[in-house]
């Protein structure tokens, strides 16, 4: 196992790429089915193997997910009874929810640098199915929640976003 950082995580590009591959595989598959997770570091828990490798994910909070009736119907799934704020078919909203929380949040925070994030993402997406969502992840600016703006704008409900340079572009 690689040397441990003060966080206890291995300082290994392979470890980060494995975490990114696992998280993106799950996140993109759920998005394709019609569920966009808000997979930031507080919601996405990583189960490690005895050797310390990313093995499984546990998602702990469904309060801020977004659900697409059109995508669910495409897979023969009926939309459950959900609060109206959770239901949308807007592609941009769905992708922002997942990419902004997972890539700009959990993965970027774990990577610690733009170069490490870019390397991990390139390695992780190499073998993933080329879905429209993956194409968008690779081509569009990377969304991130503008948390300070949100806190300073209580009169504006919901998420507010900023776009970052995309490490995959």
C-alpha positions as CSV (number, residue, x, y, z in Angstrom):
1,X,0.0,0.0,0.0
2,X,1.2,3.5,-0.7
3,X,2.2,5.8,2.1
4,X,-0.7,7.3,3.9
5,X,-1.4,11.0,3.9
6,X,-2.6,12.8,7.1
7,X,-6.1,12.0,6.0
8,X,-5.4,8.3,6.1
9,X,-6.0,8.0,2.3
10,X,-3.2,6.5,0.2
11,X,-1.2,9.0,-1.8
12,X,-1.6,7.0,-4.9
13,X,-2.8,8.1,-8.4
14,X,-4.1,4.6,-8.8
15,X,-6.2,4.8,-5.6
16,X,-7.7,8.1,-6.7
17,X,-8.4,6.8,-10.2
18,X,-10.1,3.7,-8.6
19,X,-12.3,5.9,-6.4
20,X,-13.1,8.2,-9.4
21,X,-14.0,5.1,-11.6
22,X,-16.2,3.6,-8.9
23,X,-18.0,6.9,-8.2
24,X,-18.4,7.9,-11.8
25,X,-19.6,4.4,-12.8
26,X,-22.3,4.5,-10.2
27,X,-23.2,8.2,-10.6
28,X,-23.4,8.0,-14.4
29,X,-25.5,4.8,-14.3
30,X,-28.0,6.3,-11.9
31,X,-28.1,9.5,-13.9
32,X,-28.8,7.4,-17.1
33,X,-31.7,5.7,-15.2
34,X,-33.0,9.1,-14.0
35,X,-31.5,9.8,-10.6
36,X,-29.0,12.6,-10.1
37,X,-27.3,12.2,-6.7
38,X,-25.8,15.1,-4.8
39,X,-22.7,13.1,-4.2
40,X,-20.5,15.4,-2.2
41,X,-18.2,14.4,0.5
42,X,-20.8,14.4,3.3
43,X,-23.3,12.2,1.3
44,X,-20.9,9.8,-0.4
45,X,-19.2,7.3,1.9
46,X,-16.5,5.0,0.5
47,X,-16.2,1.4,1.8
48,X,-12.6,0.3,1.5
49,X,-11.3,-3.2,1.1
50,X,-8.9,-4.6,3.7
51,X,-6.1,-3.4,1.5
52,X,-7.5,0.1,1.5
53,X,-8.9,0.1,-2.1
54,X,-12.2,1.7,-2.9
55,X,-14.7,-1.2,-2.9
56,X,-18.3,0.1,-2.6
57,X,-20.2,3.3,-2.0
58,X,-22.9,4.2,0.5
59,X,-25.1,7.2,-0.3
60,X,-26.6,8.6,2.9
61,X,-29.0,11.5,2.1
62,X,-31.7,11.6,-0.5
63,X,-33.0,15.0,0.3
64,X,-31.3,16.9,-2.5
65,X,-31.4,14.3,-5.3
66,X,-33.1,15.2,-8.6
67,X,-35.3,12.7,-10.5
68,X,-36.2,12.7,-14.2
69,X,-39.6,11.2,-15.1
70,X,-38.6,10.9,-18.8
71,X,-35.4,9.0,-18.0
72,X,-37.1,6.8,-15.5
73,X,-39.9,6.0,-18.0
74,X,-37.3,5.1,-20.6
75,X,-36.3,2.3,-18.3
76,X,-39.8,1.3,-17.4
77,X,-39.7,2.9,-13.9
78,X,-42.6,4.9,-12.5
79,X,-41.8,8.1,-10.8
80,X,-42.4,7.7,-7.0
81,X,-44.3,10.3,-5.0
82,X,-41.6,13.0,-4.5
83,X,-41.6,16.7,-3.6
84,X,-41.9,18.8,-6.7
85,X,-38.5,20.4,-6.2
86,X,-36.9,17.0,-6.7
87,X,-38.5,16.3,-10.1
88,X,-37.0,17.6,-13.3
89,X,-36.2,16.6,-16.8
90,X,-33.8,19.5,-17.4
91,X,-30.5,17.9,-18.5
92,X,-28.5,20.8,-17.3
93,X,-30.0,20.6,-13.8
94,X,-29.5,16.9,-13.6
95,X,-25.9,17.0,-14.7
96,X,-25.0,19.9,-12.5
97,X,-26.4,18.1,-9.5
98,X,-24.2,15.1,-10.1
99,X,-21.1,16.6,-11.7
100,X,-21.0,19.7,-9.4
101,X,-21.2,17.6,-6.2
102,X,-19.2,14.5,-7.3
103,X,-16.4,15.9,-9.6
104,X,-16.1,19.5,-8.3
105,X,-16.8,18.3,-4.8
106,X,-15.9,14.8,-3.6
107,X,-13.3,13.9,-6.2
108,X,-11.6,17.4,-6.4
109,X,-11.4,17.6,-2.6
110,X,-9.9,14.1,-2.4
111,X,-7.5,14.8,-5.3
112,X,-6.1,18.0,-3.7
113,X,-4.8,19.4,-7.0
114,X,-6.1,20.1,-10.5
115,X,-3.4,17.9,-12.0
116,X,-4.2,14.9,-9.7
117,X,-7.9,15.3,-10.5
118,X,-7.3,15.5,-14.2
119,X,-5.2,12.4,-14.2
120,X,-7.7,10.4,-12.1
121,X,-10.6,11.5,-14.3
122,X,-8.8,10.6,-17.5
123,X,-7.9,7.2,-16.1
124,X,-11.4,6.7,-14.7
125,X,-13.5,7.6,-17.8
126,X,-11.3,5.7,-20.3
127,X,-13.4,2.5,-20.1
128,X,-16.8,4.0,-19.2
129,X,-19.6,3.7,-21.7
130,X,-19.8,6.8,-23.9
131,X,-23.3,8.0,-22.8
132,X,-24.5,11.5,-23.6
133,X,-23.9,12.4,-19.9
134,X,-20.2,11.2,-20.1
135,X,-19.8,13.2,-23.3
136,X,-21.2,16.3,-21.5
137,X,-18.9,15.7,-18.5
138,X,-15.9,15.6,-20.8
139,X,-16.9,18.6,-22.9
140,X,-18.7,21.2,-20.8
141,X,-17.3,23.5,-18.1
142,X,-17.3,21.8,-14.7
143,X,-20.2,23.1,-12.5
144,X,-19.6,23.8,-8.9
145,X,-22.1,25.2,-6.3
146,X,-21.5,28.8,-5.6
147,X,-22.0,28.3,-1.8
148,X,-20.9,31.8,-0.7
149,X,-23.3,33.4,-3.3
150,X,-26.1,31.1,-2.1
151,X,-25.5,32.2,1.5
152,X,-25.4,35.8,0.6
153,X,-28.6,35.6,-1.6
154,X,-31.3,34.1,0.7
155,X,-33.9,35.7,-1.5
156,X,-32.9,33.3,-4.4
157,X,-34.1,29.8,-3.6
158,X,-32.2,26.7,-4.7
159,X,-28.8,26.0,-6.0
160,X,-26.6,28.7,-7.7
161,X,-23.7,27.6,-9.8
162,X,-20.3,28.7,-11.1
163,X,-18.5,27.1,-14.0
164,X,-14.9,26.0,-13.6
165,X,-12.4,25.0,-16.3
166,X,-13.0,21.3,-17.1
167,X,-10.0,19.1,-16.2
168,X,-11.1,16.6,-18.9
169,X,-11.4,19.2,-21.7
